[in-house]
Amino acid sequence: MNELFEPVRIGKLELRNRLVMSPMTRSRAVDAGRVNELTVEYYTQRAEAGLIITEGIQPNVIGQGYIWTPGLHDAGQLEAWRAVTGAVHAEGGRIFAQIMHGGRVGHPYLYPDDALPVGPSPIPSGEKLFTPDGMLDHPTPRELTIEDVARTVEDFAAAARNAIEAGFDGVELHGANGYLIQQFLADGSNRRTDAYGGSIPNRIRFAAEVVRAVADAVGPERVGLRVSPGGTANGVSESDSEELYRALLRELAPLGIAYLHVMELGDRALTRTLRAEWPGALILNPHPTPEALSSPARPEDGVEALREGVADAVAFAQLWLANPDLPARIRAGGPYNEADRATFYGGDHRGYTDYPTLEGGTRG
């Protein structure tokens, strides 16, 4: 496992290892989208990661896709995140904020004025929102106008500036999992007939504009982009994934952003194609075969990806969630705590900050 512990440069950061903590929604920002002391403890426990990427953070009110998720669009939210970044840095860690706009993945329940969620086209996701009052169907979203698109691009840039002011080392733009950026990329959710729909050059336009605006706002060395080529989460579908993402990477490569973060969905051949197109650092959440998708990525998968040269660093999700001392456990060859799915979203410290370490007790 030695490859996992070699340093690596991401942007202008020298990471102490190649173990990245993947973004994971935890839905514990119950006070107006503000994180709290438990969030500080949760991320600080995992500060030995080469890089922490936070849970998705909405850049504006209408970008919220789930209950109790944090924001970075008002002063109180920014101040709350400052406590997290300060604590992680005190432990020698590095942390990026993931900026996530849910797009059509949302519901009037989440918004103060009962507004509809928005998307590239008025096509519903077919999914549901969890609430304490029961599951609610995602409605048909309001189609973003050209003016709305421009404002949304600026909201991403403003949230990125807020992230840097809050002490984050950089930001990751969530272009995966069927959220707004992927909704524009995917022909199943984007049926526009203007400059943002139809052809591949048009469908990649929104993603490219967001990345460019954020890079201009905070510096390209502080920007990453996450993608899930071929992914179908939240009802998206792509009929042309390989051609689509090759075009996107060619458009973005000259910007010199810090990294590309790929959620591998059982297609190592496609990963190799993207690796060949991308000249910068590539972080991979490794699932090399369809069979691998049935379980969380393992350290062995990460080592294989590094040895094959398809990744410069590897991201794990459930392993980090359940094992705050993951580097020590990997060095020891395990054992690993099992993640408790019942406590993934919402709740208190249980299943959040109380996973034990190899040394006994919790890390903090």
C-alpha positions in Angstrom: 0.0 0.0 0.0 3.0 2.3 -0.1 1.8 4.1 -3.2 -1.1 5.5 -1.2 1.3 7.3 1.2 3.5 9.1 -1.4 3.0 12.9 -1.5 1.4 14.4 -4.6 0.9 17.9 -5.9 -2.6 19.1 -6.5 -2.7 22.6 -7.8 -0.2 24.4 -5.7 -0.8 22.1 -2.7 1.7 19.4 -1.8 -0.5 16.7 -0.2 1.1 14.4 2.3 -0.6 11.3 0.9 -2.8 10.3 -2.0 -5.9 9.4 0.2 -8.7 11.8 -0.6 -11.9 12.0 1.5 -14.7 12.0 -1.0 -17.6 14.4 -0.6 -20.6 12.9 1.3 -23.9 14.4 2.1 -24.5 14.1 5.9 -27.5 16.5 6.4 -26.7 17.9 9.8 -26.7 21.6 9.1 -30.1 22.1 10.8 -29.7 25.8 11.6 -30.3 27.8 8.4 -27.6 25.9 6.5 -24.9 26.5 9.0 -22.6 23.8 10.1 -22.0 23.3 13.8 -19.5 21.9 16.4 -20.2 18.3 15.4 -19.2 19.2 11.8 -16.0 20.7 13.1 -15.2 17.5 15.0 -16.2 15.2 12.1 -13.8 16.8 9.6 -11.0 17.3 12.2 -11.1 13.6 13.0 -10.3 12.9 9.3 -7.6 15.6 8.9 -4.9 13.0 8.1 -6.5 12.7 4.6 -4.2 14.1 1.9 -7.3 16.2 0.9 -10.7 16.5 2.4 -13.5 17.4 0.0 -16.6 18.5 2.0 -20.2 17.5 1.5 -22.0 19.4 -1.2 -22.6 23.1 -0.2 -25.3 25.0 -2.0 -24.2 28.3 -3.7 -27.6 29.9 -3.4 -31.0 29.3 -1.9 -32.6 27.6 -4.9 -29.5 25.3 -5.2 -30.5 23.3 -2.1 -31.4 19.8 -3.0 -31.9 18.1 0.4 -33.0 19.0 3.9 -30.4 20.2 6.4 -27.6 20.7 3.9 -25.1 23.6 4.4 -24.7 26.7 2.3 -22.0 29.3 1.5 -24.2 32.2 0.4 -24.6 34.2 3.6 -22.3 35.6 6.3 -23.5 33.2 9.0 -22.8 30.2 6.9 -19.4 31.5 6.0 -18.5 32.2 9.6 -19.6 28.7 10.6 -17.3 27.1 8.0 -14.4 29.1 9.3 -14.4 27.0 12.4 -14.1 23.8 10.3 -11.3 25.0 8.1 -9.4 26.4 11.1 -9.6 23.1 13.0 -8.6 21.0 10.0 -5.6 23.3 9.3 -4.5 23.1 12.9 -4.1 19.4 12.4 -2.1 19.9 9.2 -4.9 19.0 6.9 -6.1 20.3 3.6 -9.8 20.9 2.7 -11.7 21.9 -0.4 -15.4 23.0 -0.3 -17.6 21.1 -2.8 -20.1 23.6 -4.4 -23.2 21.7 -5.4 -26.3 23.1 -7.1 -29.1 20.5 -7.1 -30.9 22.0 -10.1 -34.1 19.9 -10.6 -33.2 17.8 -7.6 -35.1 20.0 -5.2 -38.6 20.9 -3.9 -40.6 23.9 -2.9 -40.5 22.4 0.6 -36.9 23.6 0.8 -37.3 27.2 -0.2 -38.8 30.1 1.8 -41.0 31.3 -1.0 -42.2 27.8 -2.2 -40.4 28.4 -5.5 -39.9 25.6 -8.0 -36.5 24.0 -8.4 -34.7 24.9 -11.6 -33.1 23.0 -14.4 -32.0 23.2 -18.0 -35.3 21.9 -19.2 -38.8 21.4 -17.6 -38.2 17.6 -17.2 -38.7 16.2 -13.7 -36.0 13.9 -12.2 -38.5 11.1 -11.2 -37.0 11.0 -7.8 -38.3 12.1 -4.3 -37.2 14.4 -1.5 -37.0 13.0 2.0 -38.7 15.2 4.7 -39.7 14.4 8.3 -43.3 14.6 7.0 -42.7 11.9 4.4 -41.4 11.5 0.8 -42.3 14.2 -1.7 -42.1 13.8 -5.5 -39.7 16.2 -7.2 -41.8 18.6 -9.3 -41.2 19.6 -12.9 -38.5 22.2 -12.6 -38.7 25.7 -14.0 -36.5 26.1 -17.1 -33.6 28.5 -16.5 -33.7 31.5 -18.8 -30.5 32.8 -20.4 -30.4 35.5 -17.7 -30.9 32.9 -15.0 -28.0 30.9 -16.3 -25.7 34.0 -16.1 -26.8 34.6 -12.5 -26.3 31.0 -11.6 -22.7 31.1 -13.0 -22.0 34.2 -10.9 -23.6 32.5 -7.8 -21.0 29.6 -8.2 -18.2 32.2 -8.4 -19.5 34.1 -5.4 -19.7 30.9 -3.3 -16.2 30.1 -4.3 -15.0 33.5 -3.1 -16.9 32.9 0.1 -15.2 29.5 0.5 -11.7 31.1 0.2 -12.7 33.8 2.7 -13.9 31.0 5.0 -10.4 29.5 4.9 -10.9 26.6 2.4 -7.8 25.7 0.4 -10.0 25.5 -2.7 -13.3 24.4 -4.2 -14.6 21.4 -6.1 -17.5 22.0 -8.5 -20.0 19.1 -8.4 -20.6 18.1 -12.0 -21.7 14.6 -11.2 -24.6 12.6 -9.7 -27.3 14.2 -11.7 -27.1 17.7 -10.2 -27.3 20.9 -12.2 -24.0 20.8 -14.1 -24.6 17.2 -15.2 -28.2 18.0 -16.0 -26.9 20.5 -18.6 -24.3 17.9 -19.9 -26.8 15.1 -20.3 -29.1 14.9 -23.3 -31.7 13.1 -21.3 -32.3 16.1 -19.0 -31.2 18.9 -21.4 -33.7 19.4 -24.3 -32.9 23.1 -24.9 -32.8 24.6 -28.3 -30.6 27.6 -27.5 -26.8 28.0 -27.0 -26.9 25.7 -24.0 -28.6 22.6 -25.6 -28.6 20.2 -28.5 -25.1 19.7 -29.7 -22.2 18.6 -27.4 -20.5 22.0 -27.7 -23.7 23.6 -26.5 -24.3 21.1 -23.7 -20.8 21.5 -22.3 -21.1 25.3 -22.4 -22.7 25.8 -18.9 -20.1 23.5 -17.2 -17.3 25.4 -19.0 -18.7 28.8 -18.0 -19.0 27.8 -14.4 -15.4 26.4 -14.2 -14.0 29.4 -16.0 -15.9 31.9 -13.8 -14.8 30.1 -10.6 -11.2 29.9 -11.8 -11.2 33.6 -12.6 -12.7 34.3 -9.1 -10.3 32.3 -6.9 -7.5 31.1 -9.2 -7.5 27.9 -11.3 -5.0 26.2 -8.9 -7.8 26.3 -6.3 -10.5 24.6 -8.5 -11.5 21.0 -9.1 -14.3 19.5 -11.0 -16.1 16.2 -10.2 -17.8 14.2 -13.0 -19.5 10.9 -13.2 -19.4 9.9 -16.9 -22.2 7.6 -17.8 -23.9 8.0 -14.5 -27.6 7.8 -14.1 -28.1 9.1 -10.6 -31.2 11.3 -10.0 -32.7 10.3 -13.4 -30.1 11.7 -15.8 -29.1 9.8 -18.9 -26.3 10.4 -21.5 -26.4 8.8 -24.9 -22.9 9.9 -25.8 -20.8 9.9 -22.6 -17.3 9.2 -24.2 -17.6 11.9 -26.8 -19.3 14.3 -24.4 -16.6 14.1 -21.7 -13.7 14.1 -24.1 -15.1 17.4 -25.5 -15.5 18.8 -22.0 -12.0 17.9 -20.9 -10.5 19.4 -24.1 -12.4 22.6 -23.4 -11.2 22.8 -19.8 -7.6 21.6 -20.1 -6.2 25.0 -21.1 -7.6 26.5 -17.9 -5.0 24.6 -15.7 -7.4 23.8 -12.9 -6.1 21.9 -9.9 -7.7 18.5 -10.7 -10.4 16.4 -12.3 -12.3 14.1 -9.9 -13.8 11.1 -11.7 -16.5 8.9 -10.2 -15.7 5.6 -12.0 -18.8 3.6 -12.7 -17.5 0.2 -13.7 -15.9 1.3 -17.0 -12.1 1.3 -16.7 -11.7 1.7 -20.5 -13.6 5.0 -20.3 -11.4 6.1 -17.4 -8.3 5.4 -19.5 -9.7 7.5 -22.3 -10.4 10.4 -19.9 -6.9 10.0 -18.4 -5.4 10.3 -21.8 -7.3 13.5 -22.5 -6.6 15.2 -19.2 -3.1 16.7 -18.7 -3.5 17.7 -15.1 -4.0 15.8 -11.8 -6.8 13.2 -11.7 -8.5 12.0 -8.6 -10.4 8.7 -9.0 -13.1 7.1 -7.0 -12.1 3.6 -8.2 -14.8 1.1 -9.3 -13.0 -0.6 -12.3 -15.7 -3.2 -13.1 -19.5 -3.3 -12.9 -19.2 -5.9 -10.2 -17.2 -3.4 -8.1 -20.1 -1.0 -7.9 -21.9 -3.3 -5.5 -19.6 -2.4 -2.6 -17.5 0.6 -1.5 -14.1 1.2 -3.1 -11.3 -0.6 -1.3 -7.7 0.4 -0.7 -6.6 -2.3 -3.1 -8.6 -0.6 -5.8 -6.8 2.6 -5.1 -3.4 1.0 -5.3 -4.3 -0.7 -8.6 -5.4 2.6 -10.1 -2.2 4.4 -9.0 -0.1 1.6 -10.4 -1.9 1.6 -13.7 -1.4 5.3 -14.0 -5.1 6.2 -14.4 -5.1 8.3 -11.2 -2.8 10.6 -9.2 -4.8 10.3 -6.0 -7.8 8.1 -5.0 -11.0 9.1 -3.2 -12.9 6.9 -0.8 -16.3 7.7 0.7 -17.7 5.0 3.1 -14.2 4.0 4.2 -13.5 7.6 5.5 -17.0 7.9 6.9 -16.6 4.9 9.1 -12.9 5.0 9.8 -11.6 8.5 11.0 -8.1 6.9 11.3 -8.2 5.4 7.8 -4.5 5.9 7.0 -3.5 4.0 10.2 -5.9 1.2 9.4 -4.6 0.9 5.8 -1.0 0.7 7.1 -2.1 -2.0 9.6 -4.0 -4.0 6.9 -7.3 -3.3 8.7 -9.7 -4.1 10.3 -12.1 -1.5 9.0 -15.3 -0.3 10.7 -18.5 -0.9 8.7 -20.5 2.2 7.8 -24.0 2.3 9.4 -26.3 3.3 6.6 -29.1 4.1 9.1 -27.1 7.1 10.4 -25.8 8.5 7.0 -28.2 11.4 6.9 -29.4 13.6 9.7 -29.3 12.9 13.4 -26.7 13.6 16.1 -23.2 12.3 16.8 -24.2 8.7 16.3 -22.7 7.4 13.1 -21.0 10.8 12.6 -18.3 11.4 15.2 -18.4 8.2 17.3 -16.7 5.7 15.0 -13.9 4.1 17.0 -10.2 4.2 16.1 -7.8 1.3 16.2 -6.4 2.8 19.4 -9.8 2.7 21.1 -12.2 5.5 21.6 -13.0 8.2 19.0 -10.5 10.5 17.3 -10.7 14.1 18.1 
